[in-house]
């Protein structure tokens, strides 16, 4: 089930194949022809919807029917030896009702299967993460006109220019900042992204008042990248046609170690009531996404969650949000304010003065890049204390885990207020004389709020994954307060304690010489009979 509908389509409409891209010669908006079943009065969507457009995806589903196709996994050494071919060369293309002119990459896997990978599908998982990047790929020279990239010693600074269509909602999300910086700073990624507009310029044709083009591009070399896909296996010819890439992992990167990004419309909101604002509007029960209508000019866009494609980079990097102006008390809600009714009709297109619909964009990719080690420095004092428990008090560490706090509707506490990076929760499972204990520590390095270390004593096994996730959600909903009632339920009323941090001269910074006393306080409760 989805929380949105695509206007103009019926229920459970399946995409059989992706066709030509086209635009009117008097328009700048590109659309994608779709072969649909059952047939619809509307047979295309604008390129802003590209994150949704995978073969055999179902539009406006009424149930969770699963993903169509036979699963397959493979890794690639390089894309330089991939051949270019048409879907018509796939032996079962008629049976599958594929668009015969669709461009594919053709290559063999280690198990001697010939894979046909639609070029549009590879570009979708690499670059078409949202409507903004999907539209931008078709515009020659857009990156240079919307972003200023400054090289700095050991790093880079990206400045979003005043007239850029890259909105504050995109900027505030650390995963969005990561993929944009990869496109801008990684030489191979940028060449590949810009090749999309270059291929269109060379290959597109004009006919009947339209510009027509069978999508193609030059991929990055992708050495060591792993694919998890669904598709059709033709056993007789040992050929495989990819419907959808479900996961793309270990994408190679070449990035500076320190990256900052600045947006001129971003304002750090300092709230007197301790609440953190959000640019994400509260969704109506069922959103109606219109096709081809321009959005109103707005600094923020509502994010629409849909089926997620999992991606990860081979090397973690963080793009810190460079601070904007501060505005004390900004957006603090008073009792006199009336809640506004969210609009059901939305547009994922570009914003314009003539736009008539509230602006939105897709939230359709799950970035699973392993970057927890980059945040260990924020837990240094805490981890030093855990080490003291082992060395001085004979406590055994069973598990060390650093977890990103999840994103919840209308909440920004999962991000640090200083640079907009992910806030993490450290989970340390301990064993002492056969008893199970868990230490929980939240990153408050932005000094928004100080939060004591939490120590749990639990009979049997440590907290299960589902229990930890519920703790994280309640922690965020409580504006970084430990959920006492939940711990009572999981551990028992007398089986969890708050252990204050050592006092420090500087807010949010713990002094190294206080570590021993901190560990002793933790141990004193662990050692209680």
N, C-alpha and C positions, 0 to 999 in steps of 0.2 A: 504494500500500500504506500502511496505517495501523498505528501501534503500539498501537491499542486497538480494542476491540469494544464496541458497545452491546448490553448483555445483553437477551435476549428477541427479537432480530431475526435473520433469516437473512442470508446473504451477498448483496451487491449489491442492496439494497433501495432503490428510487428513490422520492423524495418527489415525487408528482405535483402536490400542492397543499397549502397550509396552511389548516386549518379553524378552527373556533371555539376560543377559550380557555375553560377550565372549571375549576371546583374544587368539591369537596363543601362543602355549607354548614357542615359541622362541621370543615372543614379550612382551612388557610391556603395550602396548596400549589397553585399554578396549573399546569395542563397545557395542551398544545396538541394538538388533533386533527389527524391527518395522513392524507391520502389516499395510500396506498402501493401500489407495484407491485413484485413480486407481493404479493398480500394477505398480511397477517401476523395472527397471533393478537393481537398488541399493536398498537394503532392510535394511540398518543399517546406523547408524551414531556413531562416537566415543563419548565417555562419556563427552568429552569437550563441546559437544553440549547439555548437559543435561538441561541447563536453558530453552531450547526451547521445550523439549520433554514432552508434556502433551497430554493426550488422547483427540482426536477431534480437536487438534490444526491443522491449515492448513499451510503447508510449501509452500513457494514461492507464496503467495496469489497475485492475480491481482486486488482485490478490498477489501473493508472493509465489509466483510460479517457478522461480529459480532461473538460472542462466542456461540458455540453450547451447548445445554443442558438446563435442567430445573433448575432454581435458588433455592438454599436452604441456610439457615443460622442456625448455632447451636454453642453452647459453650460446652466445656468439663470440667468435674470436675477433672478427672485424666485419664491417659492412662493405668494405671496399671490393670484395669479390661477389657481392650480391648482383644478380642479373635483374634487368627490368623487363617485365612482361605484363600482359593483359589478363584480366579475369577469364576471358574467353579461352585461355590456354589451360585452365584447370579442367580436368576431364569431366567433372560433374557440374559444370557451370550452368547448363540448361536445367538440370534437376533442381538446383538451388535457386534458380531465378536471379542469378547475379547479373549486374550490369556488365556486358562483355567488354566495354571500353575502360572499365575501372583499372587504373594503374596499380601494379603490385610489385613488391620486391620478391624475387624468387631465389631460394638457396636451399642447401641440403643440411640436415642436422646429423649429429653423430650416429643416430640409428638409421641413417640412409633413407630418411623421409624427405621428399621435396616439399618445401613449405612455400605457400603463396600468402604473403603478408600485404594486405592493402596499404598503400602508402598513406592514405588519409588516416587509417587507424593508428599507424605509428606516429604520425604528426599529432594526432589527438592526445595520445598518452604522454608524448614529450612536451608539447607546447600548448595545446588547446585546453588549458586548465580552467579557463573562465571565458566569459564573453569578450572581455577587454583584450586578452592575448590572442583570441581567435580572430577578432577583427583586425588587430594590429599587424598580424602576419601578412595581410594582403596589401598593406600600405607601404609603398616604397619610401625608404628613408625615415620612417616614423620614429624609430628608436633614437636617432640623432636629434630629432626635433622635439622630443618630449622628455629626454633625460640628459643630464650632464654627468659625465663620468670623470672623476678626478683621481689620478693616481697619487698615492701617498706612500711614505716609507713603510713598507711591510703591509700595505693595505690599499683600500680604495674607498672613495666617498661617492655615493650616487645621489644626485639632487634631482628630485622631480620638479620639472619646470612648471611655471604658473599656469600655462594653458593646457597642460597635459590632461588626457582623459583617464589617467591612472588615479582613481579616487582614493579618498582617505580610508574607506572600508577595506580596500585591497592592501593599502599601506600598513594598516594596524595589525594585519594577520601575519605572524612570522613565517608561515609556510609560503604565503604569497610572495613575501619579500625575498624568500630564498630562491624560488623559481625565476622571478624576474631578474635577480642579480646574476643567476647562472646564465640566462640568455644574454645579459648585457656584458658580462665579464669573461666568461669562458669562450675562448676563440672558436672552438669547434661548434659549440652550441649556437653562437651568434651567426656564424656562416650558414649553418643549417637553417636556422629560423629565417634569415634574410633571403635564403634561396627560394623560399615559397613564392614571394612576390616576383623574384627574378624569373622563375620558371613560368609563372603566369604571363609575364610580359612577353616571353619568347614563344610560348605555346598556345596562348589563348587566341580565339578567333572571334570575329564579329559577324553576326548573322541575324537578320530579321529584327534589328533594333536591340540586340543583346550581345554581351560579351560572354562567350562560352569557354569552358576549360575543364579538362579531365585532370584532377588534382595530381601533382607530383612535386617532389622536392629532393634535395640531396641530404641524406641523413648524416649525423655525426658517426664516427667510426665505431663507437660503443664497445670497445674491447672488454670482455668479461661480463657483459650485461646479461642478466638472467630474465627469461620470459616465462610467465605462466599464462596460458591462453586457453580459449575455447574455440572450437571450430568443427569442420567436417573432415573426416578421414575417408579417403577413397582407397580401400585396401588393395584393390586390383592394381592400381598404378602406383601405390605407395606415395600418394600425394596428400597434402593437408592444406585446407584453406582456413585461414584465421578469421573467425567472426569478430572476436573481441580479445584484447589484451587485458587480463584481469589484474596482473601485477607485473611491474617492471622494476627490477631491483639491481643494485650495484651499478647504477649509471655513472660512468667515470666523469670526474670533474677536475678542472685545473683552476683553482680560485685563490685569491689572496687570503691571508690568515685573518685580517681584520677588515670588516666591511661595515660602513655606516650608510644609512639612507635618510634623507630629509624630504619632508613633504610640506609645501608652503601653507596648506590649509589645515595642517594638524595643530591642535591646541591641547597641551597637557591640562587635563581638568583636575583641579584640586578642590575636593568637595568637603564642606564643613561637616556633613553627616557621615563621612567615612564610606559612603557608597561610591562605587565606580560606575561611570556611565558607559553607554554602549551606542554605537552607531547602527546596531542591528535592530530593526523594528520588530515588534512582536507580530508574529505571523497570524493572519486570520486562519480559520479552521481549514479551508481549502483554497489555495491561491490559484488564480487564473492567469497564466502567463501568455500574454499577447505576442503575436509574431509580426515583426516589422514596424512596430510603432515606436517612435523615439521617446526616450524617457525625459522627465523634467530635469532641469539642472539642479543638482543636489550634491553636497559634499559627501554624503553617505549613500550606501546601497544596501537594501535588505539582501541577506544571503539565503539562498534557497537550497536546502539539502536534497540530494538525489543519490542514486546508486554511486558508490565510491570505487574508484580505481586506485589501487595501492602502488605507490612509487617510492623509491629510495635512492639516494646517491651513495657512491662508494666511499666518499670522504665527507665527513660532517663539516659544515660551516654555518655560522650564525650571522645574520644581517641585523645589526643593532639599529634601533630606531633613534635617529638623531633628534634631540629634543626640539620641540616647537615652542610657541609662546605659552606661558602659563596664564590661566584664568581662574582666580580664586572663586570657589563656590559655583563654578560653572555647571549648569544643568541640574543643580540640586533641586529636587522636587519638593514643593510646598503643598500644604493641605488644600490650598485654594485652586491648585491646578487640576483641570479635568483631564482624564485619560482620553486620548484620541483613538478613534476607531480605525484600526489598520485597514488599508485598502486591499480588496481581494484581487483587483486587476493590477498587474505589474508588467514592466518591460525590462528585458535584459539587453536592450539596444543602447547605443551611445546616447548621451545626454545632449539636449539641444534647447535653445530658447523657445522653440515651437513645440517642445515635447509636452505630452499630456498625461503620461502615466508615471506613477512612482517608480524609481529606479531600483533594479535588483540585479543580482548576478548569481551564478551557480557555485555551490560548494560541493564539488563532485570528486575531489581527489584527497586521498589519505596519505600524507607524507610520513613514511616510517623510517626515515634516515636515522641511524643510530648516532645520536649526538649527545647522549647523557654525559659522556666523559668531559664534554666542554663546560659543564656546569658544576663539576666536582669542586672547583675552587670556592664556590659559594657555600659549600658544606665542610670546608676544611676543619674548622674548629670542632664541629660535631663529629666528624670522622676521626679526628685526633682523640676525642673523648672515648669513642667506641674502641679505638686501639688500646687506650689505657685500661678499659674494662677487660680486654683480653690479657694484656701483659701483667697488670698489677692485681687483678681480682679473679682470674681463672674462669672468666665467662667465655664461652665458645660462640663465635659468630657463625650462624648457619646459612644466612643469606644476606647479601647487600644488594639493594635494588634502588634505582633512581627513576622515578616515574613522572612523566608529564601530567600535570593536572588537566582533566578534560574540559572541553569547551561546553558551556551550558547556555541556553537561550537567555538573553538579557543580562548577562554577567560577563565581566571582563577580569575578574580576579584571577583567572588562570594565566594571565599575562602580567609581567612586572610593569609597574607604572613608570619606571625610569626609562627603559629602552624597548619595551614592548616584546621582549623575548619570553619564552615559556617559563612559567613558574613550576617548580618540581617539588615532589614529595620524596624524601628518603625513607625507605622501609628497611629496617635491620631486624632480622629474626635471630634470637639468641637462645642458647641452651645453657642452663645452670643447674647442675645436679639433677638432670632429667626433667626439669621443668622448662616450659616454653614461654618466652617473653618476646615482645615486639616493641622496638623503638620507632616512633614516627617523628619526623622533623620536616617542617615546611620552610622553603626558601622565602625569607622576608628581607632579602638583601636590599630591596627598594625602600625599606624602613617605613612602609605604609602602616604596618601594624606588627607589634611584637607578639610572638606566640610561643608558649612554653613547649618544651619537648614532651611528648606523650609516651608513657610506658604502659604496655598492656601485659597482663598475665592471663594466659588462656590455657585451659585444660586441653590436652591432646595436641591437635595440629594448630599451626598459626592461622591467621585470617586467610580465608579462601579468596580467590580472585574476585568473585562477585561481591564479597563483603568489603574488600579493599576499595573497589570501584564505588560502592555505596558510601563509604567513608569519605572518599574524594568529593563526591557530589554534595554531600551534606556539609562538608567543610567549606565549599565554595558558596553554597546557598546561605550559609551563616556568616558570610563576609569574613572568612578566615578565622572561624571559631570552631574548636573541637566539638563534634556532635556527641555530647555526654549521654543522651538517651540511647543512641545507637551503640555506644561502648557498653552501657549497662546491659543491653540486649545480647551483645556478642560475648561479653566476658564475665558479666556479673557486676553488681553495684560497687563492690569493694575491691575489684580486680583491675583497676586502671587508675593511674595517677598523673597529675601535671607536675613536671619537674622544671622549675624556673631556670632560665639561662643565667649564667654568671653576669653580674653587673658589669657594664662597660662604660667607658668615658664617652664613647661616640655611639650614637644610636645606630643599631643594625650591625655593629662590629664587636665581636667578642675578643677579649684579650687572651693571648696564648698562655699566660701564667695562671689562668683560672681553670684550665682544663682538668687538672688533677682533682680539684674540689668538686667540679661538675660530675666527673666519673664516680667519685666517692658517694655523692648524693644518689645517683642512679643505683649504684651497687647496694647502698643501704636499704633500699626498698626491695631490690631483687632478693636480698639475703634474709628478708623477713620470713619467719617460720609460718 
